[in-house]
Amino acid sequence: MSGRFSRTIYVGNLPSDIREWEVEDLFYKYGRILDIELKIPPRPPCYCFVEFENARDAEDAIRGRDGYNFDGCHLRVELAHGGRGQSLTDRRSGYGGGGNGGGRYGISHHSEYRVIVRGLPPSASWQDLKDHMRKAGDVCFAEVSRDNDGTFGIVDYTNYDDMKYAIRKLDDTEFRNPWARAYIRVKKYEATSSRSRSRSRSVGRKGRYNHWFLYN
C-alpha cells in the first residue's frame, strides 16, 4: 500500500456548516475512502483531510475537485503535507473512541442498501440505532444526525434482502434507549430524504452523520 501522505488530500474552503457525509459524497466516486478528518475552526472556512486507500485515487480526486463550486465555495484540493492527527488505520481498536460529532470505527463499509430512519428521540446515538436496526439483518453502517425535521438516522445493510426486511419489520416500531422511546418510520433512502429537503447543494449526496462502521 502506498505511503499515507501520498494518498491523503487536503480539502479547503468548505462551507461553515459542512457535514462529513457531504465530504464523503464529494469524493467517494474516486476510490475507497479510509478516513475523513473534518476540521471546523472558530472562524470559517472549514477544511478537512481525506485519506484514500490508493494514491492514484487521491490524484484523481485532486484533478476532479480542485476549484469545484460546492454551495458557492470554490474548493481548494491538494495533496496533504502533514498537519493531521493519527491515521484511522493506525488508531483503530474496536468500537471505542469518539470525537466532535461522533467518529468512525473500523474500516469504511458503506453499501447501496440504505434506509433512512425518522422520528428518533434527540437522545438517540448510533449505538442505539445500530442495536435496533440489526433486528432486521446485518448492519454495516449506522449514524445519527439532525435536521429541520428532527433527529434521524442512516443505516446501511450488507444486502438487499435485509434492507427490504428492515423496511417491513421495523417501520412504525417502538425505538427505545435508556432515556426515551419513540415510534420510528423506516424507508428506503433517497437522495432527497434528508438534508436536501432543507437546502439544495450543487452535488448529489447520499448522506452520512454521529456514526458507526462494522469492524472486520
VOZA-162468 format. One record per atom (N, C-alpha, C): residue in three letters; atom name; residue number from 1; x, y, z. Coordinates in steps of 0.2 Angstrom, whole numbers, plus 2048, in hexadecimal, padded with zeros to 3 digits. Layout:
BEGIN
r/a/k/u/v/w
ALA/CA/NUM/X/Y/Z
...
END
This chain:
BEGIN
r/a/k/u/v/w
MET/N/1/804/7FA/800
MET/CA/1/800/800/800
MET/C/1/804/806/800
SER/N/2/802/80B/7FC
SER/CA/2/806/811/7FC
SER/C/2/807/815/802
GLY/N/3/80C/81A/803
GLY/CA/3/80D/81D/809
GLY/C/3/806/822/80B
ARG/N/4/805/823/811
ARG/CA/4/7FF/826/813
ARG/C/4/7FF/82D/810
PHE/N/5/804/831/810
PHE/CA/5/803/838/80E
PHE/C/5/802/838/807
SER/N/6/805/833/803
SER/CA/6/804/833/7FC
SER/C/6/7FC/832/7FA
ARG/N/7/7F8/82F/7FF
ARG/CA/7/7F1/82D/7FD
ARG/C/7/7ED/832/801
THR/N/8/7EF/837/805
THR/CA/8/7EB/83B/809
THR/C/8/7EA/842/805
ILE/N/9/7E4/845/805
ILE/CA/9/7E4/84B/802
ILE/C/9/7E1/850/807
TYR/N/10/7E3/857/805
TYR/CA/10/7E0/85C/809
TYR/C/10/7DB/85F/805
VAL/N/11/7D5/861/809
VAL/CA/11/7CF/864/805
VAL/C/11/7CE/86A/809
GLY/N/12/7CF/870/806
GLY/CA/12/7CE/876/809
GLY/C/12/7C8/87A/806
ASN/N/13/7C6/880/80A
ASN/CA/13/7C1/884/808
ASN/C/13/7BA/881/808
LEU/N/14/7B9/87D/80D
LEU/CA/14/7B2/87A/80E
LEU/C/14/7AE/87E/811
PRO/N/15/7A7/87E/810
PRO/CA/15/7A2/882/814
PRO/C/15/7A2/880/81B
SER/N/16/7A0/885/81F
SER/CA/16/7A1/885/826
SER/C/16/79C/87F/829
ASP/N/17/797/87D/826
ASP/CA/17/792/878/828
ASP/C/17/793/872/825
ILE/N/18/799/870/822
ILE/CA/18/79A/86A/81F
ILE/C/18/799/864/823
ARG/N/19/797/85F/821
ARG/CA/19/796/858/824
ARG/C/19/79B/853/821
GLU/N/20/79D/84F/825
GLU/CA/20/7A2/84A/823
GLU/C/20/79F/846/81D
TRP/N/21/799/844/81E
TRP/CA/21/796/840/818
TRP/C/21/796/844/812
GLU/N/22/796/84A/812
GLU/CA/22/796/84E/80C
GLU/C/22/79D/84E/809
VAL/N/23/7A2/84E/80D
VAL/CA/23/7A9/84D/80A
VAL/C/23/7A9/847/807
GLU/N/24/7A7/841/80A
GLU/CA/24/7A8/83B/808
GLU/C/24/7A4/83A/801
ASP/N/25/79E/83D/800
ASP/CA/25/79B/83D/7FA
ASP/C/25/79E/841/7F4
LEU/N/26/7A2/846/7F6
LEU/CA/26/7A6/849/7F1
LEU/C/26/7AC/845/7EE
PHE/N/27/7AE/840/7F2
PHE/CA/27/7B4/83C/7F1
PHE/C/27/7B4/835/7F0
TYR/N/28/7AE/832/7F2
TYR/CA/28/7AE/82B/7F2
TYR/C/28/7AF/828/7EB
LYS/N/29/7AD/82B/7E6
LYS/CA/29/7AD/828/7DF
LYS/C/29/7B4/827/7DD
TYR/N/30/7B9/82B/7E0
TYR/CA/30/7C0/82A/7DE
TYR/C/30/7C4/824/7E0
GLY/N/31/7C1/821/7E5
GLY/CA/31/7C4/81B/7E8
GLY/C/31/7C2/81A/7EF
ARG/N/32/7C4/814/7F2
ARG/CA/32/7C3/813/7F9
ARG/C/32/7C6/817/7FE
ILE/N/33/7C2/81A/802
ILE/CA/33/7C4/81F/807
ILE/C/33/7C5/81B/80E
LEU/N/34/7CB/81C/811
LEU/CA/34/7CC/81A/817
LEU/C/34/7CA/81E/81D
ASP/N/35/7CB/825/81C
ASP/CA/35/7CA/829/822
ASP/C/35/7C8/830/81F
ILE/N/36/7C4/834/823
ILE/CA/36/7C3/83B/822
ILE/C/36/7C4/83E/828
GLU/N/37/7C8/843/829
GLU/CA/37/7C9/847/82F
GLU/C/37/7C7/84E/82D
LEU/N/38/7C1/850/830
LEU/CA/38/7BE/856/82F
LEU/C/38/7C0/85B/834
LYS/N/39/7C2/861/832
LYS/CA/39/7C5/866/836
LYS/C/39/7C0/86C/836
ILE/N/40/7BD/86E/83C
ILE/CA/40/7B9/874/83C
ILE/C/40/7BC/879/840
PRO/N/41/7BF/87E/83E
PRO/CA/41/7C3/883/842
PRO/C/41/7BE/888/844
PRO/N/42/7BF/88C/849
PRO/CA/42/7BB/891/84C
PRO/C/42/7B9/896/846
ARG/N/43/7BD/898/842
ARG/CA/43/7BB/89C/83C
ARG/C/43/7BC/898/836
PRO/N/44/7B7/899/831
PRO/CA/44/7B7/895/82B
PRO/C/44/7BD/898/826
PRO/N/45/7BF/894/821
PRO/CA/45/7BC/88E/81F
PRO/C/45/7BE/888/822
CYS/N/46/7BA/883/822
CYS/CA/46/7BC/87C/824
CYS/C/46/7C0/878/81F
TYR/N/47/7C3/873/822
TYR/CA/47/7C7/86F/81D
TYR/C/47/7C7/868/820
CYS/N/48/7CA/863/81C
CYS/CA/48/7CA/85D/81E
CYS/C/48/7D0/859/81B
PHE/N/49/7D2/853/81D
PHE/CA/49/7D6/84E/81A
PHE/C/49/7D3/848/818
VAL/N/50/7D4/846/812
VAL/CA/50/7D1/840/810
VAL/C/50/7D6/83B/80E
GLU/N/51/7D6/835/811
GLU/CA/51/7DB/830/810
GLU/C/51/7D8/82A/80C
PHE/N/52/7DB/829/806
PHE/CA/52/7D9/824/801
PHE/C/52/7DD/81E/802
GLU/N/53/7DB/818/800
GLU/CA/53/7DE/812/800
GLU/C/53/7E4/812/7FC
ASN/N/54/7E3/815/7F6
ASN/CA/54/7E8/815/7F1
ASN/C/54/7EA/81C/7EF
ALA/N/55/7F1/81D/7EE
ALA/CA/55/7F3/824/7EC
ALA/C/55/7F1/826/7E5
ARG/N/56/7F0/822/7E1
ARG/CA/56/7ED/824/7DA
ARG/C/56/7E6/827/7DB
ASP/N/57/7E2/824/7DF
ASP/CA/57/7DB/827/7E1
ASP/C/57/7DC/82E/7E3
ALA/N/58/7E0/82F/7E8
ALA/CA/58/7E1/836/7EA
ALA/C/58/7E3/83B/7E5
GLU/N/59/7E7/839/7E0
GLU/CA/59/7E9/83D/7DA
GLU/C/59/7E3/83E/7D6
ASP/N/60/7DF/839/7D5
ASP/CA/60/7D9/83A/7D1
ASP/C/60/7D4/83F/7D5
ALA/N/61/7D3/83F/7DB
ALA/CA/61/7CF/843/7DF
ALA/C/61/7D1/84A/7DE
ILE/N/62/7D8/84B/7DF
ILE/CA/62/7DB/852/7DE
ILE/C/62/7D9/855/7D7
ARG/N/63/7DA/851/7D2
ARG/CA/63/7D8/853/7CB
ARG/C/63/7D1/855/7CA
GLY/N/64/7CD/851/7CD
GLY/CA/64/7C6/851/7CC
GLY/C/64/7C2/857/7D1
ARG/N/65/7C5/858/7D7
ARG/CA/65/7C2/85D/7DB
ARG/C/65/7C5/863/7DD
ASP/N/66/7CB/864/7DB
ASP/CA/66/7CF/86A/7DC
ASP/C/66/7CB/870/7D8
GLY/N/67/7C9/875/7DC
GLY/CA/67/7C6/87B/7D8
GLY/C/67/7BE/879/7D8
TYR/N/68/7BC/874/7DA
TYR/CA/68/7B5/872/7D9
TYR/C/68/7B0/877/7DD
ASN/N/69/7AB/879/7DA
ASN/CA/69/7A6/87D/7DD
ASN/C/69/7A1/879/7E2
PHE/N/70/7A2/879/7E8
PHE/CA/70/79E/875/7ED
PHE/C/70/79A/87A/7F1
ASP/N/71/793/87B/7F0
ASP/CA/71/78F/880/7F4
ASP/C/71/792/887/7F4
GLY/N/72/795/889/7EE
GLY/CA/72/797/88F/7ED
GLY/C/72/79E/890/7F0
CYS/N/73/7A2/88B/7F2
CYS/CA/73/7A9/88B/7F4
CYS/C/73/7AD/887/7EF
HIS/N/74/7B2/88B/7ED
HIS/CA/74/7B7/887/7E8
HIS/C/74/7BC/884/7EC
LEU/N/75/7BC/87D/7EC
LEU/CA/75/7C0/879/7F0
LEU/C/75/7C7/879/7EE
ARG/N/76/7CB/879/7F3
ARG/CA/76/7D3/878/7F2
ARG/C/76/7D4/871/7F4
VAL/N/77/7D7/86D/7EF
VAL/CA/77/7D8/866/7F0
VAL/C/77/7DF/865/7EE
GLU/N/78/7E3/862/7F3
GLU/CA/78/7EA/861/7F1
GLU/C/78/7ED/85B/7F5
LEU/N/79/7F3/858/7F4
LEU/CA/79/7F5/853/7F8
LEU/C/79/7F7/856/7FF
ALA/N/80/7F6/852/804
ALA/CA/80/7F7/854/80B
ALA/C/80/7FE/854/80C
HIS/N/81/801/859/810
HIS/CA/81/808/859/812
HIS/C/81/809/859/819
GLY/N/82/806/854/81D
GLY/CA/82/807/854/824
GLY/C/82/801/857/827
GLY/N/83/801/859/82D
GLY/CA/83/7FC/85D/831
GLY/C/83/7F6/859/833
ARG/N/84/7F6/852/832
ARG/CA/84/7F1/84E/835
ARG/C/84/7F2/84A/83B
GLY/N/85/7ED/848/83E
GLY/CA/85/7EE/844/844
GLY/C/85/7F0/83D/842
GLN/N/86/7EF/838/846
GLN/CA/86/7F1/831/845
GLN/C/86/7EC/82E/840
SER/N/87/7EE/82A/83B
SER/CA/87/7EA/827/836
SER/C/87/7E5/823/839
LEU/N/88/7DF/822/836
LEU/CA/88/7DA/81D/839
LEU/C/88/7DC/816/839
THR/N/89/7E0/815/833
THR/CA/89/7E3/80E/833
THR/C/89/7E8/80D/838
ASP/N/90/7EB/812/83B
ASP/CA/90/7F0/811/840
ASP/C/90/7ED/811/847
ARG/N/91/7E7/813/848
ARG/CA/91/7E4/814/84F
ARG/C/91/7DE/810/850
ARG/N/92/7DC/80C/84B
ARG/CA/92/7D6/808/84C
ARG/C/92/7D7/803/852
SER/N/93/7D2/802/856
SER/CA/93/7D2/7FD/85B
SER/C/93/7CB/7FB/85D
GLY/N/94/7C7/7F9/859
GLY/CA/94/7C1/7F7/85A
GLY/C/94/7BC/7FC/85A
TYR/N/95/7B7/7FC/85E
TYR/CA/95/7B1/801/85E
TYR/C/95/7B2/807/862
GLY/N/96/7B8/808/866
GLY/CA/96/7B9/80D/86A
GLY/C/96/7BB/813/867
GLY/N/97/7BC/819/86B
GLY/CA/97/7BE/81F/868
GLY/C/97/7B8/824/867
GLY/N/98/7BA/829/864
GLY/CA/98/7B5/82E/863
GLY/C/98/7B8/835/861
GLY/N/99/7B4/83A/860
GLY/CA/99/7B7/841/85E
GLY/C/99/7B1/845/85D
ASN/N/100/7B2/84B/85B
ASN/CA/100/7AD/850/85A
ASN/C/100/7A8/84E/855
GLY/N/101/7A2/84D/857
GLY/CA/101/79D/84B/852
GLY/C/101/79D/844/850
GLY/N/102/7A0/840/854
GLY/CA/102/7A1/838/853
GLY/C/102/7A7/837/84F
GLY/N/103/7A8/830/84D
GLY/CA/103/7AE/82E/84A
GLY/C/103/7AD/828/847
ARG/N/104/7B2/826/842
ARG/CA/104/7B2/81F/83F
ARG/C/104/7B5/81A/843
TYR/N/105/7B3/814/842
TYR/CA/105/7B5/80E/846
TYR/C/105/7B6/809/841
GLY/N/106/7BD/807/840
GLY/CA/106/7BE/801/83B
GLY/C/106/7BF/804/834
ILE/N/107/7BF/7FF/82F
ILE/CA/107/7C0/801/828
ILE/C/107/7B9/803/825
SER/N/108/7B9/808/821
SER/CA/108/7B3/80B/81E
SER/C/108/7B0/805/81A
HIS/N/109/7A9/804/81B
HIS/CA/109/7A6/7FF/818
HIS/C/109/79F/801/817
HIS/N/110/79E/806/812
HIS/CA/110/798/808/810
HIS/C/110/795/803/80B
SER/N/111/78E/804/80A
SER/CA/111/78B/7FF/805
SER/C/111/786/803/801
GLU/N/112/783/801/7FC
GLU/CA/112/77E/804/7F8
GLU/C/112/777/802/7FB
TYR/N/113/777/7FE/800
TYR/CA/113/771/7FB/803
TYR/C/113/76F/7FF/80A
ARG/N/114/76D/805/808
ARG/CA/114/76C/80A/80E
ARG/C/114/765/80C/80F
VAL/N/115/764/80D/816
VAL/CA/115/75D/810/818
VAL/C/115/75E/816/81C
ILE/N/116/759/81A/81C
ILE/CA/116/759/820/820
ILE/C/116/754/81F/826
VAL/N/117/755/821/82C
VAL/CA/117/751/820/832
VAL/C/117/74F/826/835
ARG/N/118/749/828/834
ARG/CA/118/746/82E/837
ARG/C/118/742/82D/83E
GLY/N/119/742/832/842
GLY/CA/119/73E/832/848
GLY/C/119/743/830/84E
LEU/N/120/749/830/84D
LEU/CA/120/74D/82E/853
LEU/C/120/74D/833/858
PRO/N/121/74D/831/85F
PRO/CA/121/74E/836/864
PRO/C/121/755/83A/864
PRO/N/122/755/840/866
PRO/CA/122/75B/844/866
PRO/C/122/761/840/86A
SER/N/123/760/83C/86E
SER/CA/123/765/838/872
SER/C/123/768/832/86E
ALA/N/124/765/831/869
ALA/CA/124/767/82B/865
ALA/C/124/76E/82B/863
SER/N/125/772/826/863
SER/CA/125/779/826/861
SER/C/125/77A/820/85C
TRP/N/126/77F/820/858
TRP/CA/126/780/81B/853
TRP/C/126/780/814/856
GLN/N/127/783/814/85C
GLN/CA/127/782/80D/85F
GLN/C/127/77B/80B/860
ASP/N/128/777/80F/863
ASP/CA/128/770/80D/864
ASP/C/128/76D/80B/85D
LEU/N/129/76E/80F/858
LEU/CA/129/76B/80E/851
LEU/C/129/76E/808/84E
LYS/N/130/774/806/84F
LYS/CA/130/777/800/84C
LYS/C/130/773/7FA/850
ASP/N/131/773/7FA/856
ASP/CA/131/770/7F5/85A
ASP/C/131/769/7F4/858
HIS/N/132/765/7F9/857
HIS/CA/132/75E/7F8/855
HIS/C/132/75D/7F5/84E
MET/N/133/761/7F8/849
MET/CA/133/761/7F6/842
MET/C/133/764/7EF/840
ARG/N/134/768/7ED/845
ARG/CA/134/76B/7E6/843
ARG/C/134/766/7E1/845
LYS/N/135/760/7E2/847
LYS/CA/135/75B/7DD/848
LYS/C/135/758/7DB/841
ALA/N/136/75A/7DF/83C
ALA/CA/136/757/7DD/836
ALA/C/136/75D/7DA/831
GLY/N/137/763/7DA/833
GLY/CA/137/768/7D8/82F
GLY/C/137/76F/7DA/831
ASP/N/138/774/7DA/82C
ASP/CA/138/77B/7DB/82D
ASP/C/138/77C/7E2/82B
VAL/N/139/77D/7E6/831
VAL/CA/139/77E/7EE/830
VAL/C/139/786/7EF/82F
CYS/N/140/788/7F2/82A
CYS/CA/140/78F/7F4/829
CYS/C/140/791/7FB/82A
PHE/N/141/78C/800/82B
PHE/CA/141/78D/807/82C
PHE/C/141/787/80A/830
ALA/N/142/788/80E/835
ALA/CA/142/782/811/838
ALA/C/142/785/818/83A
GLU/N/143/780/81D/83A
GLU/CA/143/782/824/83C
GLU/C/143/77C/828/83E
VAL/N/144/77C/82D/842
VAL/CA/144/777/831/844
VAL/C/144/778/838/843
SER/N/145/774/83C/841
SER/CA/145/774/843/840
SER/C/145/76E/847/841
ARG/N/146/76E/84D/840
ARG/CA/146/768/851/841
ARG/C/146/767/856/83B
ASP/N/147/761/857/839
ASP/CA/147/760/85C/835
ASP/C/147/759/860/837
ASN/N/148/756/864/832
ASN/CA/148/750/868/834
ASN/C/148/74A/864/836
ASP/N/149/74A/85D/834
ASP/CA/149/745/859/836
ASP/C/149/746/855/83D
GLY/N/150/74C/856/840
GLY/CA/150/74E/852/846
GLY/C/150/753/84D/845
THR/N/151/754/849/84A
THR/CA/151/759/844/84A
THR/C/151/758/83E/845
PHE/N/152/75C/83C/841
PHE/CA/152/75B/837/83C
PHE/C/152/762/832/83C
GLY/N/153/761/82D/839
GLY/CA/153/767/828/838
GLY/C/153/768/826/831
ILE/N/154/76E/824/82F
ILE/CA/154/76F/820/829
ILE/C/154/772/81A/82B
VAL/N/155/770/814/828
VAL/CA/155/772/80E/829
VAL/C/155/773/80A/822
ASP/N/156/779/807/822
ASP/CA/156/77B/803/81C
ASP/C/156/77B/7FC/81E
TYR/N/157/778/7F7/81A
TYR/CA/157/778/7F0/81B
TYR/C/157/77D/7ED/816
THR/N/158/77F/7E7/817
THR/CA/158/784/7E4/812
THR/C/158/780/7E1/80C
ASN/N/159/77A/7E0/80C
ASN/CA/159/776/7DD/807
ASN/C/159/76F/7E0/806
TYR/N/160/76D/7DF/800
TYR/CA/160/766/7E2/7FE
TYR/C/160/760/7DE/802
ASP/N/161/761/7D8/803
ASP/CA/161/75B/7D5/807
ASP/C/161/75B/7D7/80E
ASP/N/162/760/7D9/812
ASP/CA/162/760/7DB/818
ASP/C/162/75D/7E2/818
MET/N/163/75F/7E6/813
MET/CA/163/75C/7ED/813
MET/C/163/755/7ED/812
LYS/N/164/752/7E9/80D
LYS/CA/164/74B/7E8/80C
LYS/C/164/747/7E6/813
TYR/N/165/74A/7E1/816
TYR/CA/165/747/7DE/81C
TYR/C/165/747/7E3/821
ALA/N/166/74C/7E8/822
ALA/CA/166/74C/7ED/827
ALA/C/166/746/7F2/826
ILE/N/167/745/7F3/81F
ILE/CA/167/740/7F8/81E
ILE/C/167/739/7F5/820
ARG/N/168/738/7EE/81F
ARG/CA/168/732/7EB/821
ARG/C/168/731/7EA/828
LYS/N/169/737/7E8/82B
LYS/CA/169/736/7E6/832
LYS/C/169/737/7EB/837
LEU/N/170/73B/7F0/836
LEU/CA/170/73C/7F6/83A
LEU/C/170/739/7FC/839
ASP/N/171/736/7FD/834
ASP/CA/171/732/803/833
ASP/C/171/72C/803/838
ASP/N/172/72B/809/83B
ASP/CA/172/726/80A/840
ASP/C/172/727/806/846
THR/N/173/72D/805/848
THR/CA/173/72E/801/84E
THR/C/173/731/806/853
GLU/N/174/731/803/85A
GLU/CA/174/733/807/85F
GLU/C/174/73A/807/860
PHE/N/175/73E/80C/860
PHE/CA/175/745/80D/861
PHE/C/175/746/80F/868
ARG/N/176/74B/80C/86C
ARG/CA/176/74C/80D/873
ARG/C/176/753/80E/874
ASN/N/177/755/812/878
ASN/CA/177/75B/812/87B
ASN/C/177/75A/814/883
PRO/N/178/760/814/887
PRO/CA/178/75E/815/88E
PRO/C/178/75B/81C/890
TRP/N/179/75A/821/88B
TRP/CA/179/757/827/88D
TRP/C/179/751/829/88A
ALA/N/180/74F/825/884
ALA/CA/180/749/827/881
ALA/C/180/747/821/87D
ARG/N/181/741/822/87A
ARG/CA/181/73E/81D/875
ARG/C/181/73A/821/870
ALA/N/182/739/81F/86A
ALA/CA/182/736/822/865
ALA/C/182/734/81D/85F
TYR/N/183/72F/81E/85C
TYR/CA/183/72D/81A/856
TYR/C/183/731/81D/850
ILE/N/184/734/819/84C
ILE/CA/184/738/81B/847
ILE/C/184/735/819/840
ARG/N/185/737/81D/83B
ARG/CA/185/735/81B/834
ARG/C/185/73C/819/830
VAL/N/186/73B/814/82D
VAL/CA/186/741/811/829
VAL/C/186/740/810/822
LYS/N/187/743/814/81D
LYS/CA/187/742/814/816
LYS/C/187/749/813/813
LYS/N/188/748/811/80C
LYS/CA/188/74E/810/808
LYS/C/188/751/817/807
TYR/N/189/758/818/808
TYR/CA/189/75B/81F/807
TYR/C/189/75A/821/800
GLU/N/190/758/827/7FF
GLU/CA/190/759/82B/7F9
GLU/C/190/75D/831/7FA
ALA/N/191/760/833/7F4
ALA/CA/191/764/839/7F5
ALA/C/191/761/83F/7F8
THR/N/192/75A/840/7F7
THR/CA/192/756/845/7FA
THR/C/192/753/844/800
SER/N/193/755/83F/804
SER/CA/193/752/83D/80A
SER/C/193/755/841/810
SER/N/194/75B/843/810
SER/CA/194/75D/847/816
SER/C/194/75F/84E/815
ARG/N/195/765/850/815
ARG/CA/195/766/857/815
ARG/C/195/764/85B/80F
SER/N/196/764/858/809
SER/CA/196/762/85B/803
SER/C/196/75B/85E/803
ARG/N/197/757/85B/808
ARG/CA/197/751/85E/809
ARG/C/197/751/865/80B
SER/N/198/756/867/80F
SER/CA/198/756/86E/812
SER/C/198/75B/872/80E
ARG/N/199/760/86F/80A
ARG/CA/199/764/873/806
ARG/C/199/767/86F/801
SER/N/200/767/873/7FB
SER/CA/200/76A/86F/7F5
SER/C/200/771/870/7F4
ARG/N/201/775/86B/7F3
ARG/CA/201/77C/86C/7F1
ARG/C/201/77D/86B/7EA
SER/N/202/783/86D/7E8
SER/CA/202/785/86C/7E1
SER/C/202/787/866/7DF
VAL/N/203/787/861/7E3
VAL/CA/203/78A/85A/7E2
VAL/C/203/785/855/7E5
GLY/N/204/784/84F/7E2
GLY/CA/204/780/84A/7E5
GLY/C/204/783/847/7EC
ARG/N/205/77E/845/7F0
ARG/CA/205/781/843/7F7
ARG/C/205/77D/83D/7F9
LYS/N/206/781/838/7FC
LYS/CA/206/77E/832/7FE
LYS/C/206/77C/832/806
GLY/N/207/780/837/809
GLY/CA/207/77F/838/811
GLY/C/207/783/833/815
ARG/N/208/786/836/81A
ARG/CA/208/78A/833/81E
ARG/C/208/78B/837/825
TYR/N/209/78A/834/82D
TYR/CA/209/789/83A/832
TYR/C/209/78C/838/839
ASN/N/210/78E/839/844
ASN/CA/210/78F/835/84A
ASN/C/210/78E/82D/847
HIS/N/211/793/82A/845
HIS/CA/211/793/824/842
HIS/C/211/797/81E/844
TRP/N/212/796/818/841
TRP/CA/212/799/812/842
TRP/C/212/79A/80E/83C
PHE/N/213/7A0/80A/83C
PHE/CA/213/7A2/806/836
PHE/C/213/7A3/7FF/839
LEU/N/214/7A1/7FA/835
LEU/CA/214/7A3/7F3/837
LEU/C/214/7AA/7F2/837
TYR/N/215/7AD/7EF/83D
TYR/CA/215/7B4/7EE/83D
TYR/C/215/7B5/7E7/83B
ASN/N/216/7B9/7E6/836
ASN/CA/216/7BB/7DF/834
ASN/C/216/7C1/7DC/838
END
